[in-house]
Amino acid sequence: MAAPALPTLPPPFVNIEGLVNLRAVGGFVAPKTKPVILYRSAELSRITPKGKEQLQALGIHDVFDFRADDEITSYKTPAPDVPGVKFHRTPVAEDRAYDPASTAARMQSFVNDEREMFVKMNSEILETAGPAFEKVLRYMAENPSEPCLIHCTVGKDRTGIFTALVLSILGVPDDEIAAEYSLSTQALKPVMPIIIARFKQKVGDLENWDGFNNLLSSKPENMLAILQMVREKYGGAERWILSNTTLAAADVETLRNTYIV
């Protein structure tokens, strides 16, 4: 996702030409973490030649893409070719059905109970995300001096829950995780017309856009509810990792020792 003449955003955002919602995750105080644990963003298909040079200058060599194959095809947003940068296909799940009836019902659910729908959606993500998230976690444990970039389509939900899991195992407080998640609101606002146009192209128009607007929101209270769900349903972030990947407790401890300074 990208748009011309995007506004310059303050840190932790990183302003790269043609790339939306790119920011560094890190620099927490209690516990004190590395300034950059990882980078997160929206998809990169509209990055410009100058943007590619800027991406290379950040020292990013590995990019992990959480999108489904059908998502990339239908939106015509393949990964760009950036010399020195390897793009890893790590889909979290198969694409969701977007027939008009199911789409309308889903959007209405985001009107009726937005918070509960975010909890449900992220629980569904966690049911299938183990293999994809494991690849990124292993990279992070094995390459502490080379922060990777993770992304989905707009860089909000799949990217957001992965980031939340990482910060949780590092001991970052819930309210700070939620505040980090909410930064996507500021970044996505300028490109909402593009997001809406792509959605219309895929599924057509909607009678009520309130649900869609709620779906595209990143309110901190929704992340707080998601974190509570992770504790209640899975026993917390570390327990989810140990139950849904082949990582061991020692690997989680390696991540802590690596990113807490």
C-alpha atoms as an extended CHARMM CRD file, in Angstrom:
* protein
*
       261  EXT
         1         1  MET       CA              0.0000000000        0.0000000000        0.0000000000  PROA      1               0.0000000000
         2         2  ALA       CA              1.3210000000        3.3850000000       -0.8150000000  PROA      2               0.0000000000
         3         3  ALA       CA              0.2410000000        6.7920000000       -1.9930000000  PROA      3               0.0000000000
         4         4  PRO       CA              1.9550000000        9.8240000000       -3.4860000000  PROA      4               0.0000000000
         5         5  ALA       CA              2.9300000000       12.7340000000       -1.2620000000  PROA      5               0.0000000000
         6         6  LEU       CA              2.6000000000       10.8950000000        2.0120000000  PROA      6               0.0000000000
         7         7  PRO       CA              3.0880000000       13.0990000000        5.0720000000  PROA      7               0.0000000000
         8         8  THR       CA              6.3390000000       12.8400000000        6.9830000000  PROA      8               0.0000000000
         9         9  LEU       CA              5.6950000000       11.0830000000       10.2800000000  PROA      9               0.0000000000
        10        10  PRO       CA              7.7630000000       11.3870000000       13.4810000000  PROA      10              0.0000000000
        11        11  PRO       CA              9.6890000000        8.5060000000       15.0880000000  PROA      11              0.0000000000
        12        12  PRO       CA              9.2220000000        5.6360000000       15.6130000000  PROA      12              0.0000000000
        13        13  PHE       CA              7.9710000000        5.8920000000       12.0100000000  PROA      13              0.0000000000
        14        14  VAL       CA             10.5870000000        5.5640000000        9.2970000000  PROA      14              0.0000000000
        15        15  ASN       CA              9.7950000000        7.5510000000        6.1760000000  PROA      15              0.0000000000
        16        16  ILE       CA             10.6040000000        5.5590000000        3.0530000000  PROA      16              0.0000000000
        17        17  GLU       CA              9.2880000000        6.6100000000       -0.3270000000  PROA      17              0.0000000000
        18        18  GLY       CA              6.3600000000        4.4430000000       -1.4240000000  PROA      18              0.0000000000
        19        19  LEU       CA              6.0900000000        2.4920000000        1.8330000000  PROA      19              0.0000000000
        20        20  VAL       CA              3.2550000000        2.9330000000        4.3220000000  PROA      20              0.0000000000
        21        21  ASN       CA              3.0930000000        2.3660000000        8.0820000000  PROA      21              0.0000000000
        22        22  LEU       CA              6.7880000000        1.5540000000        8.4430000000  PROA      22              0.0000000000
        23        23  ARG       CA              8.0550000000        1.9470000000       11.9620000000  PROA      23              0.0000000000
        24        24  ALA       CA             10.6950000000        0.6520000000       14.3190000000  PROA      24              0.0000000000
        25        25  VAL       CA              9.5210000000       -1.3520000000       17.3150000000  PROA      25              0.0000000000
        26        26  GLY       CA             11.7610000000       -0.9480000000       20.3340000000  PROA      26              0.0000000000
        27        27  GLY       CA             13.2240000000        1.5780000000       22.7170000000  PROA      27              0.0000000000
        28        28  PHE       CA             11.0070000000        0.6270000000       25.6510000000  PROA      28              0.0000000000
        29        29  VAL       CA             12.1390000000        1.7810000000       29.0850000000  PROA      29              0.0000000000
        30        30  ALA       CA             10.8530000000       -0.8350000000       31.5330000000  PROA      30              0.0000000000
        31        31  PRO       CA             12.1470000000       -3.3160000000       30.6770000000  PROA      31              0.0000000000
        32        32  LYS       CA             14.8090000000       -1.5310000000       28.6930000000  PROA      32              0.0000000000
        33        33  THR       CA             14.9190000000       -2.9580000000       25.1800000000  PROA      33              0.0000000000
        34        34  LYS       CA             17.0650000000       -2.4480000000       22.1400000000  PROA      34              0.0000000000
        35        35  PRO       CA             16.1310000000        0.6650000000       20.1530000000  PROA      35              0.0000000000
        36        36  VAL       CA             15.0640000000       -1.5710000000       17.2710000000  PROA      36              0.0000000000
        37        37  ILE       CA             13.6990000000       -5.0370000000       17.9910000000  PROA      37              0.0000000000
        38        38  LEU       CA             12.1430000000       -5.3020000000       14.5410000000  PROA      38              0.0000000000
        39        39  TYR       CA             10.5280000000       -3.1970000000       11.8260000000  PROA      39              0.0000000000
        40        40  ARG       CA              6.8760000000       -3.4770000000       10.7870000000  PROA      40              0.0000000000
        41        41  SER       CA              4.9780000000       -2.0640000000        7.8190000000  PROA      41              0.0000000000
        42        42  ALA       CA              2.2720000000       -2.4470000000        5.2050000000  PROA      42              0.0000000000
        43        43  GLU       CA              3.0250000000       -4.3560000000        1.9920000000  PROA      43              0.0000000000
        44        44  LEU       CA              5.8790000000       -3.0780000000       -0.1510000000  PROA      44              0.0000000000
        45        45  SER       CA              4.6420000000       -3.3730000000       -3.7450000000  PROA      45              0.0000000000
        46        46  ARG       CA              4.6620000000        0.3930000000       -4.4000000000  PROA      46              0.0000000000
        47        47  ILE       CA              8.0890000000        1.1520000000       -3.0120000000  PROA      47              0.0000000000
        48        48  THR       CA              9.9750000000        3.4730000000       -5.3660000000  PROA      48              0.0000000000
        49        49  PRO       CA             13.5950000000        3.1590000000       -6.5520000000  PROA      49              0.0000000000
        50        50  LYS       CA             14.5450000000        5.7990000000       -3.9840000000  PROA      50              0.0000000000
        51        51  GLY       CA             12.5750000000        3.8750000000       -1.3770000000  PROA      51              0.0000000000
        52        52  LYS       CA             14.5330000000        0.7270000000       -2.1680000000  PROA      52              0.0000000000
        53        53  GLU       CA             17.7700000000        2.5850000000       -1.5120000000  PROA      53              0.0000000000
        54        54  GLN       CA             16.3590000000        3.8910000000        1.7610000000  PROA      54              0.0000000000
        55        55  LEU       CA             15.3250000000        0.3600000000        2.7660000000  PROA      55              0.0000000000
        56        56  GLN       CA             18.8080000000       -0.9460000000        2.0200000000  PROA      56              0.0000000000
        57        57  ALA       CA             20.3100000000        1.8880000000        4.0710000000  PROA      57              0.0000000000
        58        58  LEU       CA             18.3380000000        0.6990000000        7.1160000000  PROA      58              0.0000000000
        59        59  GLY       CA             20.3050000000       -2.5460000000        6.9930000000  PROA      59              0.0000000000
        60        60  ILE       CA             17.2350000000       -4.7230000000        6.4900000000  PROA      60              0.0000000000
        61        61  HSD       CA             18.1910000000       -7.9520000000        4.7270000000  PROA      61              0.0000000000
        62        62  ASP       CA             15.1450000000      -10.1200000000        5.4460000000  PROA      62              0.0000000000
        63        63  VAL       CA             11.4400000000       -9.3350000000        5.0260000000  PROA      63              0.0000000000
        64        64  PHE       CA              8.6940000000      -11.6890000000        6.2290000000  PROA      64              0.0000000000
        65        65  ASP       CA              5.3270000000      -11.4970000000        4.4530000000  PROA      65              0.0000000000
        66        66  PHE       CA              2.3150000000      -12.7620000000        6.4320000000  PROA      66              0.0000000000
        67        67  ARG       CA             -0.1780000000      -12.4050000000        3.5430000000  PROA      67              0.0000000000
        68        68  ALA       CA             -2.0540000000      -15.2590000000        1.8870000000  PROA      68              0.0000000000
        69        69  ASP       CA             -1.1920000000      -16.1560000000       -1.7060000000  PROA      69              0.0000000000
        70        70  ASP       CA             -4.6880000000      -15.2660000000       -2.9600000000  PROA      70              0.0000000000
        71        71  GLU       CA             -4.4100000000      -11.8960000000       -1.2610000000  PROA      71              0.0000000000
        72        72  ILE       CA             -1.2570000000      -11.0260000000       -3.1780000000  PROA      72              0.0000000000
        73        73  THR       CA             -2.7580000000      -12.1840000000       -6.4700000000  PROA      73              0.0000000000
        74        74  SER       CA             -6.1240000000      -10.4710000000       -6.1240000000  PROA      74              0.0000000000
        75        75  TYR       CA             -4.6390000000       -7.1440000000       -5.0360000000  PROA      75              0.0000000000
        76        76  LYS       CA             -1.7820000000       -7.4420000000       -7.5730000000  PROA      76              0.0000000000
        77        77  THR       CA              0.7740000000       -6.5820000000       -4.8880000000  PROA      77              0.0000000000
        78        78  PRO       CA              3.7820000000       -8.8860000000       -5.3270000000  PROA      78              0.0000000000
        79        79  ALA       CA              6.9580000000       -8.3660000000       -3.3500000000  PROA      79              0.0000000000
        80        80  PRO       CA              9.3710000000       -5.9710000000       -5.0540000000  PROA      80              0.0000000000
        81        81  ASP       CA             12.8750000000       -6.8400000000       -6.1480000000  PROA      81              0.0000000000
        82        82  VAL       CA             15.2950000000       -5.1100000000       -3.7960000000  PROA      82              0.0000000000
        83        83  PRO       CA             18.9810000000       -6.0440000000       -4.1780000000  PROA      83              0.0000000000
        84        84  GLY       CA             20.3820000000       -7.4880000000       -0.9820000000  PROA      84              0.0000000000
        85        85  VAL       CA             16.9460000000       -8.0230000000        0.5680000000  PROA      85              0.0000000000
        86        86  LYS       CA             15.3730000000      -11.4830000000        0.7840000000  PROA      86              0.0000000000
        87        87  PHE       CA             11.5840000000      -11.7410000000        0.9040000000  PROA      87              0.0000000000
        88        88  HSD       CA             10.2180000000      -14.7390000000        2.8060000000  PROA      88              0.0000000000
        89        89  ARG       CA              6.7030000000      -16.0020000000        2.1110000000  PROA      89              0.0000000000
        90        90  THR       CA              5.2950000000      -16.8030000000        5.5450000000  PROA      90              0.0000000000
        91        91  PRO       CA              1.4890000000      -16.7900000000        5.1280000000  PROA      91              0.0000000000
        92        92  VAL       CA             -0.4090000000      -16.8950000000        8.3920000000  PROA      92              0.0000000000
        93        93  ALA       CA             -3.5330000000      -18.4680000000        6.8580000000  PROA      93              0.0000000000
        94        94  GLU       CA             -5.4010000000      -19.0210000000        3.6360000000  PROA      94              0.0000000000
        95        95  ASP       CA             -7.3490000000      -16.0690000000        2.2900000000  PROA      95              0.0000000000
        96        96  ARG       CA            -10.8010000000      -15.3680000000        3.7130000000  PROA      96              0.0000000000
        97        97  ALA       CA            -13.9450000000      -15.7950000000        1.6190000000  PROA      97              0.0000000000
        98        98  TYR       CA            -15.0330000000      -12.4290000000        0.2330000000  PROA      98              0.0000000000
        99        99  ASP       CA            -18.4110000000      -13.2180000000       -1.2940000000  PROA      99              0.0000000000
       100       100  PRO       CA            -20.9080000000      -10.3660000000       -0.7980000000  PROA      100             0.0000000000
       101       101  ALA       CA            -23.0630000000      -12.1600000000        1.7810000000  PROA      101             0.0000000000
       102       102  SER       CA            -20.2270000000      -13.2230000000        4.0950000000  PROA      102             0.0000000000
       103       103  THR       CA            -18.5150000000       -9.8490000000        3.7170000000  PROA      103             0.0000000000
       104       104  ALA       CA            -21.6830000000       -7.9460000000        4.6270000000  PROA      104             0.0000000000
       105       105  ALA       CA            -22.2330000000      -10.1770000000        7.6600000000  PROA      105             0.0000000000
       106       106  ARG       CA            -18.6500000000       -9.7230000000        8.8190000000  PROA      106             0.0000000000
       107       107  MET       CA            -18.7860000000       -5.9500000000        8.4520000000  PROA      107             0.0000000000
       108       108  GLN       CA            -22.0480000000       -5.8440000000       10.4000000000  PROA      108             0.0000000000
       109       109  SER       CA            -20.3640000000       -7.8060000000       13.1820000000  PROA      109             0.0000000000
       110       110  PHE       CA            -17.7420000000       -5.0680000000       13.4100000000  PROA      110             0.0000000000
       111       111  VAL       CA            -20.6030000000       -2.6010000000       13.9090000000  PROA      111             0.0000000000
       112       112  ASN       CA            -22.4030000000       -4.6820000000       16.5210000000  PROA      112             0.0000000000
       113       113  ASP       CA            -19.3980000000       -5.5390000000       18.7120000000  PROA      113             0.0000000000
       114       114  GLU       CA            -16.1220000000       -4.1940000000       17.3940000000  PROA      114             0.0000000000
       115       115  ARG       CA            -13.9830000000       -5.2660000000       20.3360000000  PROA      115             0.0000000000
       116       116  GLU       CA            -15.3070000000       -8.8180000000       20.4000000000  PROA      116             0.0000000000
       117       117  MET       CA            -14.7200000000       -9.1340000000       16.6480000000  PROA      117             0.0000000000
       118       118  PHE       CA            -11.0860000000       -8.0860000000       17.0430000000  PROA      118             0.0000000000
       119       119  VAL       CA            -10.6670000000      -10.6600000000       19.7930000000  PROA      119             0.0000000000
       120       120  LYS       CA            -12.2770000000      -13.3330000000       17.6030000000  PROA      120             0.0000000000
       121       121  MET       CA            -10.2440000000      -12.3750000000       14.5410000000  PROA      121             0.0000000000
       122       122  ASN       CA             -6.9360000000      -12.4580000000       16.4050000000  PROA      122             0.0000000000
       123       123  SER       CA             -7.8180000000      -15.7500000000       18.0640000000  PROA      123             0.0000000000
       124       124  GLU       CA             -8.3960000000      -17.1620000000       14.5730000000  PROA      124             0.0000000000
       125       125  ILE       CA             -5.0320000000      -15.8000000000       13.4540000000  PROA      125             0.0000000000
       126       126  LEU       CA             -3.3080000000      -17.5160000000       16.3630000000  PROA      126             0.0000000000
       127       127  GLU       CA             -4.9330000000      -20.8530000000       15.5080000000  PROA      127             0.0000000000
       128       128  THR       CA             -2.9160000000      -21.0880000000       12.2710000000  PROA      128             0.0000000000
       129       129  ALA       CA              0.0240000000      -18.6910000000       12.6930000000  PROA      129             0.0000000000
       130       130  GLY       CA              2.4600000000      -21.0190000000       14.4660000000  PROA      130             0.0000000000
       131       131  PRO       CA              4.6450000000      -22.0620000000       11.4970000000  PROA      131             0.0000000000
       132       132  ALA       CA              4.8220000000      -18.5320000000       10.0720000000  PROA      132             0.0000000000
       133       133  PHE       CA              5.5740000000      -16.8460000000       13.3760000000  PROA      133             0.0000000000
       134       134  GLU       CA              8.1550000000      -19.5050000000       14.2530000000  PROA      134             0.0000000000
       135       135  LYS       CA             10.2370000000      -18.6130000000       11.1980000000  PROA      135             0.0000000000
       136       136  VAL       CA             10.4170000000      -14.9840000000       12.2760000000  PROA      136             0.0000000000
       137       137  LEU       CA             11.1290000000      -15.7830000000       15.9120000000  PROA      137             0.0000000000
       138       138  ARG       CA             13.9860000000      -18.0920000000       14.9190000000  PROA      138             0.0000000000
       139       139  TYR       CA             15.4130000000      -15.4350000000       12.6290000000  PROA      139             0.0000000000
       140       140  MET       CA             15.2640000000      -12.9210000000       15.4680000000  PROA      140             0.0000000000
       141       141  ALA       CA             17.0250000000      -15.2920000000       17.8620000000  PROA      141             0.0000000000
       142       142  GLU       CA             19.7480000000      -16.1340000000       15.3520000000  PROA      142             0.0000000000
       143       143  ASN       CA             20.3100000000      -12.6480000000       13.8620000000  PROA      143             0.0000000000
       144       144  PRO       CA             20.2460000000      -10.1920000000       16.7730000000  PROA      144             0.0000000000
       145       145  SER       CA             22.2600000000       -7.5380000000       14.9520000000  PROA      145             0.0000000000
       146       146  GLU       CA             20.0610000000       -7.5190000000       11.8270000000  PROA      146             0.0000000000
       147       147  PRO       CA             16.4730000000       -6.4460000000       12.5750000000  PROA      147             0.0000000000
       148       148  CYS       CA             13.9860000000       -7.9100000000       10.1200000000  PROA      148             0.0000000000
       149       149  LEU       CA             10.8710000000       -6.3430000000        8.6320000000  PROA      149             0.0000000000
       150       150  ILE       CA              7.4740000000       -8.0170000000        9.0490000000  PROA      150             0.0000000000
       151       151  HSD       CA              4.3500000000       -7.0250000000        7.1640000000  PROA      151             0.0000000000
       152       152  CYS       CA              0.8800000000       -8.0200000000        6.0170000000  PROA      152             0.0000000000
       153       153  THR       CA             -1.3570000000       -5.8910000000        3.7780000000  PROA      153             0.0000000000
       154       154  VAL       CA             -1.8170000000       -2.7390000000        5.8480000000  PROA      154             0.0000000000
       155       155  GLY       CA              0.5760000000       -3.7510000000        8.6320000000  PROA      155             0.0000000000
       156       156  LYS       CA             -1.9980000000       -3.7210000000       11.3930000000  PROA      156             0.0000000000
       157       157  ASP       CA             -3.5100000000       -7.0440000000       12.5170000000  PROA      157             0.0000000000
       158       158  ARG       CA             -1.3370000000      -10.0460000000       11.5980000000  PROA      158             0.0000000000
       159       159  THR       CA              1.6940000000       -7.8140000000       11.9760000000  PROA      159             0.0000000000
       160       160  GLY       CA              0.1870000000       -6.3830000000       15.1570000000  PROA      160             0.0000000000
       161       161  ILE       CA             -0.4600000000       -9.6770000000       16.9440000000  PROA      161             0.0000000000
       162       162  PHE       CA              3.0470000000      -10.9410000000       16.1370000000  PROA      162             0.0000000000
       163       163  THR       CA              4.5260000000       -7.7290000000       17.5160000000  PROA      163             0.0000000000
       164       164  ALA       CA              2.3370000000       -8.0060000000       20.6090000000  PROA      164             0.0000000000
       165       165  LEU       CA              3.5130000000      -11.5630000000       21.2800000000  PROA      165             0.0000000000
       166       166  VAL       CA              7.1580000000      -10.5260000000       21.0260000000  PROA      166             0.0000000000
       167       167  LEU       CA              6.7220000000       -7.5410000000       23.3080000000  PROA      167             0.0000000000
       168       168  SER       CA              4.7460000000       -9.6390000000       25.7780000000  PROA      168             0.0000000000
       169       169  ILE       CA              7.4930000000      -12.2220000000       26.1840000000  PROA      169             0.0000000000
       170       170  LEU       CA              9.9480000000       -9.3700000000       26.7440000000  PROA      170             0.0000000000
       171       171  GLY       CA              7.7840000000       -8.0830000000       29.5780000000  PROA      171             0.0000000000
       172       172  VAL       CA              6.6000000000       -4.8450000000       27.9640000000  PROA      172             0.0000000000
       173       173  PRO       CA              3.4410000000       -3.6590000000       29.7930000000  PROA      173             0.0000000000
       174       174  ASP       CA              0.0790000000       -4.1220000000       28.0870000000  PROA      174             0.0000000000
       175       175  ASP       CA             -0.6480000000       -0.4080000000       27.8560000000  PROA      175             0.0000000000
       176       176  GLU       CA              2.6140000000        0.2160000000       25.9980000000  PROA      176             0.0000000000
       177       177  ILE       CA              1.9360000000       -2.6700000000       23.6150000000  PROA      177             0.0000000000
       178       178  ALA       CA             -1.5220000000       -1.2140000000       22.9710000000  PROA      178             0.0000000000
       179       179  ALA       CA             -0.0780000000        2.2530000000       22.3910000000  PROA      179             0.0000000000
       180       180  GLU       CA              2.4030000000        0.8470000000       19.8590000000  PROA      180             0.0000000000
       181       181  TYR       CA             -0.4390000000       -0.9630000000       18.0710000000  PROA      181             0.0000000000
       182       182  SER       CA             -2.5190000000        2.2270000000       17.9040000000  PROA      182             0.0000000000
       183       183  LEU       CA              0.1490000000        4.0520000000       15.8760000000  PROA      183             0.0000000000
       184       184  SER       CA             -1.2540000000        2.4510000000       12.7210000000  PROA      184             0.0000000000
       185       185  THR       CA             -4.2250000000        4.8390000000       12.9050000000  PROA      185             0.0000000000
       186       186  GLN       CA             -1.9700000000        7.8050000000       12.1970000000  PROA      186             0.0000000000
       187       187  ALA       CA             -0.0870000000        6.0350000000        9.4160000000  PROA      187             0.0000000000
       188       188  LEU       CA             -3.0770000000        4.5950000000        7.5550000000  PROA      188             0.0000000000
       189       189  LYS       CA             -5.3140000000        7.6680000000        7.5540000000  PROA      189             0.0000000000
       190       190  PRO       CA             -3.6800000000        9.2500000000        4.4610000000  PROA      190             0.0000000000
       191       191  VAL       CA             -4.0850000000        6.0520000000        2.4130000000  PROA      191             0.0000000000
       192       192  MET       CA             -7.6290000000        5.1190000000        3.3960000000  PROA      192             0.0000000000
       193       193  PRO       CA             -8.9300000000        6.0300000000       -0.1020000000  PROA      193             0.0000000000
       194       194  ILE       CA             -6.5420000000        3.4570000000       -1.5900000000  PROA      194             0.0000000000
       195       195  ILE       CA             -7.5590000000        0.8150000000        0.9440000000  PROA      195             0.0000000000
       196       196  ILE       CA            -11.2440000000        1.4270000000        0.2270000000  PROA      196             0.0000000000
       197       197  ALA       CA            -10.7160000000        1.3490000000       -3.5500000000  PROA      197             0.0000000000
       198       198  ARG       CA             -8.8950000000       -1.9850000000       -3.3430000000  PROA      198             0.0000000000
       199       199  PHE       CA            -11.6110000000       -3.4350000000       -1.1430000000  PROA      199             0.0000000000
       200       200  LYS       CA            -14.3330000000       -2.2960000000       -3.5620000000  PROA      200             0.0000000000
       201       201  GLN       CA            -12.4230000000       -3.8190000000       -6.4580000000  PROA      201             0.0000000000
       202       202  LYS       CA            -12.3020000000       -7.1520000000       -4.6730000000  PROA      202             0.0000000000
       203       203  VAL       CA            -15.7930000000       -7.4300000000       -3.1460000000  PROA      203             0.0000000000
       204       204  GLY       CA            -17.8360000000       -4.5260000000       -4.4690000000  PROA      204             0.0000000000
       205       205  ASP       CA            -19.5610000000       -1.7450000000       -2.5720000000  PROA      205             0.0000000000
       206       206  LEU       CA            -21.0040000000       -1.9920000000        0.9300000000  PROA      206             0.0000000000
       207       207  GLU       CA            -24.3170000000       -0.6590000000        2.1550000000  PROA      207             0.0000000000
       208       208  ASN       CA            -22.7490000000        0.3130000000        5.4680000000  PROA      208             0.0000000000
       209       209  TRP       CA            -19.1010000000        1.3330000000        5.7460000000  PROA      209             0.0000000000
       210       210  ASP       CA            -19.1230000000        1.7300000000        9.5330000000  PROA      210             0.0000000000
       211       211  GLY       CA            -18.0430000000       -1.8710000000       10.0310000000  PROA      211             0.0000000000
       212       212  PHE       CA            -15.2190000000       -1.5060000000        7.5170000000  PROA      212             0.0000000000
       213       213  ASN       CA            -14.0000000000        1.6510000000        9.2550000000  PROA      213             0.0000000000
       214       214  ASN       CA            -14.0320000000       -0.2170000000       12.5690000000  PROA      214             0.0000000000
       215       215  LEU       CA            -12.1070000000       -3.1000000000       10.9890000000  PROA      215             0.0000000000
       216       216  LEU       CA             -9.4300000000       -0.6800000000        9.7920000000  PROA      216             0.0000000000
       217       217  SER       CA             -9.1110000000        0.9750000000       13.1950000000  PROA      217             0.0000000000
       218       218  SER       CA             -6.3140000000        0.2450000000       15.6560000000  PROA      218             0.0000000000
       219       219  LYS       CA             -7.7250000000        1.3950000000       18.9710000000  PROA      219             0.0000000000
       220       220  PRO       CA             -5.6030000000        0.6160000000       22.0280000000  PROA      220             0.0000000000
       221       221  GLU       CA             -8.5760000000       -0.8280000000       23.9160000000  PROA      221             0.0000000000
       222       222  ASN       CA             -8.9480000000       -3.4900000000       21.2260000000  PROA      222             0.0000000000
       223       223  MET       CA             -5.3470000000       -4.6060000000       21.6890000000  PROA      223             0.0000000000
       224       224  LEU       CA             -5.8260000000       -4.6780000000       25.4590000000  PROA      224             0.0000000000
       225       225  ALA       CA             -8.7670000000       -7.0400000000       24.9320000000  PROA      225             0.0000000000
       226       226  ILE       CA             -6.6710000000       -9.1760000000       22.5680000000  PROA      226             0.0000000000
       227       227  LEU       CA             -3.8650000000       -9.4670000000       25.1230000000  PROA      227             0.0000000000
       228       228  GLN       CA             -6.3830000000      -10.5170000000       27.7490000000  PROA      228             0.0000000000
       229       229  MET       CA             -7.6910000000      -13.1830000000       25.3540000000  PROA      229             0.0000000000
       230       230  VAL       CA             -4.1420000000      -14.4880000000       24.8280000000  PROA      230             0.0000000000
       231       231  ARG       CA             -3.7720000000      -14.9440000000       28.5740000000  PROA      231             0.0000000000
       232       232  GLU       CA             -7.1870000000      -16.4970000000       29.1320000000  PROA      232             0.0000000000
       233       233  LYS       CA             -7.2730000000      -18.8050000000       26.0960000000  PROA      233             0.0000000000
       234       234  TYR       CA             -3.6090000000      -19.6840000000       25.6000000000  PROA      234             0.0000000000
       235       235  GLY       CA             -1.9820000000      -19.0360000000       28.9680000000  PROA      235             0.0000000000
       236       236  GLY       CA             -0.0420000000      -16.0200000000       27.7230000000  PROA      236             0.0000000000
       237       237  ALA       CA              2.3500000000      -15.2360000000       24.8910000000  PROA      237             0.0000000000
       238       238  GLU       CA              5.1290000000      -17.5960000000       25.9610000000  PROA      238             0.0000000000
       239       239  ARG       CA              2.7290000000      -20.4920000000       26.4300000000  PROA      239             0.0000000000
       240       240  TRP       CA              1.2530000000      -19.8470000000       22.9790000000  PROA      240             0.0000000000
       241       241  ILE       CA              4.7410000000      -19.9390000000       21.4470000000  PROA      241             0.0000000000
       242       242  LEU       CA              5.6980000000      -23.1570000000       23.2330000000  PROA      242             0.0000000000
       243       243  SER       CA              2.4030000000      -24.8190000000       22.2540000000  PROA      243             0.0000000000
       244       244  ASN       CA              2.2030000000      -23.6860000000       18.6230000000  PROA      244             0.0000000000
       245       245  THR       CA              5.8270000000      -23.7500000000       17.4700000000  PROA      245             0.0000000000
       246       246  THR       CA              8.7950000000      -26.0510000000       18.0000000000  PROA      246             0.0000000000
       247       247  LEU       CA             10.6140000000      -23.3820000000       20.0080000000  PROA      247             0.0000000000
       248       248  ALA       CA             11.6000000000      -24.3630000000       23.5420000000  PROA      248             0.0000000000
       249       249  ALA       CA             11.6970000000      -22.3170000000       26.7250000000  PROA      249             0.0000000000
       250       250  ALA       CA             15.4390000000      -21.8490000000       26.1540000000  PROA      250             0.0000000000
       251       251  ASP       CA             14.7100000000      -20.2190000000       22.7840000000  PROA      251             0.0000000000
       252       252  VAL       CA             12.2950000000      -17.7810000000       24.3920000000  PROA      252             0.0000000000
       253       253  GLU       CA             14.9300000000      -16.9810000000       26.9950000000  PROA      253             0.0000000000
       254       254  THR       CA             17.4140000000      -16.3430000000       24.1800000000  PROA      254             0.0000000000
       255       255  LEU       CA             15.0180000000      -13.7750000000       22.7370000000  PROA      255             0.0000000000
       256       256  ARG       CA             14.7540000000      -12.0850000000       26.1150000000  PROA      256             0.0000000000
       257       257  ASN       CA             18.5180000000      -12.0410000000       26.5960000000  PROA      257             0.0000000000
       258       258  THR       CA             18.9520000000      -10.6910000000       23.0690000000  PROA      258             0.0000000000
       259       259  TYR       CA             16.4630000000       -7.8340000000       23.0630000000  PROA      259             0.0000000000
       260       260  ILE       CA             16.4120000000       -6.7350000000       26.7140000000  PROA      260             0.0000000000
       261       261  VAL       CA             19.4910000000       -4.6380000000       27.4320000000  PROA      261             0.0000000000
